[in-house]
Amino acid sequence: MKKTNRLSIPDDHVRFWTAKYPDSLDPVTMRAAFALRSLAKQLNDAASEWLAPYGLTSAKYNYLVVLYVEQRPLMFSEIKAGIHTTSASVTGMIKALEEDGLVVRSENPADARSAFVDLTRKGRNLVEKIFPIHHGYIEEAMRGVSKANLETFISTLVTIGNGLERVKTR
């Protein structure tokens, strides 16, 4: 099982699956999906590594940034939509962020079954401190890729996302 790099699916795997499903599997599509999933994991792992000295993971950071940008308390459902995750994940992460003193939960006066979440001063200060550091690493990682190629990449990702939405609603 030899890989050329972390984003490449091994050639023997591609050969295996394309031989098994020769009429329905495009090896280029297979390689692209593998590279996309691998890159997402690699980005999250790298971000968690450079955020660790601040007591954060990439997941915790994402929650804090969503709350910071909105500049208001959010309901769990709003956080779920901003993070693209499940309700159970939001509940667990908010609990962890509360334990870290980065967010505070308050009752929703209009609906006792729901709650609002907001950043604490500590959470807000942390986002302001690490946002430029985090994005500095991302900028460094993307150095050498032209703005035009990045725009094409974004457009390609949007097209893939739209395709996933079509497939999901079948």
WOCOR-V604570 format. One record per pair of residues at least 4 apart in sequence whose C-alpha atoms are under 8 Angstrom apart, sorted by the first residue. I is the first residue (numbers start at 0). J is the second residue. Records with the same first field share a line. If there is no record, write none. Layout:
BEGIN
I->J / J
END
This chain:
BEGIN
0->9 / 11
1->9 / 10
2->7 / 8 / 9 / 10
3->7 / 9
5->37
6->33 / 34 / 35 / 37 / 38
7->30 / 33 / 34
8->12 / 13 / 30 / 33 / 34
9->13
10->14
11->15
12->16
13->17 / 26 / 29 / 30
14->18
15->19
16->20 / 21 / 24
17->21 / 24 / 25 / 26
20->24
24->28 / 29
25->29
26->30
27->31
28->32
29->33
30->34
31->35
32->36
33->37
34->38
35->39
36->40
37->41
38->42
39->43
40->44
41->45
42->46
43->47 / 57 / 58
44->48 / 57
45->49
46->50 / 56 / 57 / 133
47->51 / 55 / 56 / 57 / 58
48->56
49->133
50->54 / 55 / 56 / 57 / 129 / 133
51->55 / 56
55->59 / 60
56->60
57->61
58->62
59->63 / 92 / 96
60->64 / 126
61->65 / 82
62->66 / 78 / 82
63->67 / 118 / 122 / 123 / 126
64->68 / 126
65->69 / 78 / 81 / 82
66->70 / 71 / 72 / 73 / 78 / 117 / 118
67->71 / 118 / 123 / 126
69->73
71->117
72->115 / 116 / 117 / 118
73->77 / 78 / 115 / 116 / 117
74->78 / 113 / 114 / 115 / 116
75->79 / 86 / 89 / 90 / 113 / 114 / 115 / 116
76->80 / 86
77->81
78->82 / 89
79->83 / 84 / 85 / 86 / 89
80->84
84->88 / 89
85->89
86->90
87->91
88->92
89->93
90->94
91->95
92->96
93->97 / 102 / 116
94->98
95->99
96->100 / 101 / 102
97->101 / 102 / 103 / 104
100->119 / 121 / 122
101->118 / 119 / 120 / 121 / 122 / 123
102->116 / 117 / 118 / 119 / 122
103->116 / 117 / 118 / 119
104->114 / 115 / 116 / 117
105->114 / 115 / 116
106->111 / 113 / 114 / 115
107->111 / 112 / 113 / 114 / 115
110->114
118->122 / 123
119->123
120->124
121->125
122->126
123->127
124->128
125->129
126->130
127->131
128->132
129->133
130->134
131->135
132->136
133->137
134->138
135->139
136->140
137->141
138->142
144->148 / 149
145->149
146->150
147->151
148->152
149->153
150->154
151->155
152->156
153->157
154->158
155->159
156->160
157->161
158->162
159->163
160->164
161->165
162->166
163->167
164->168
165->169
END
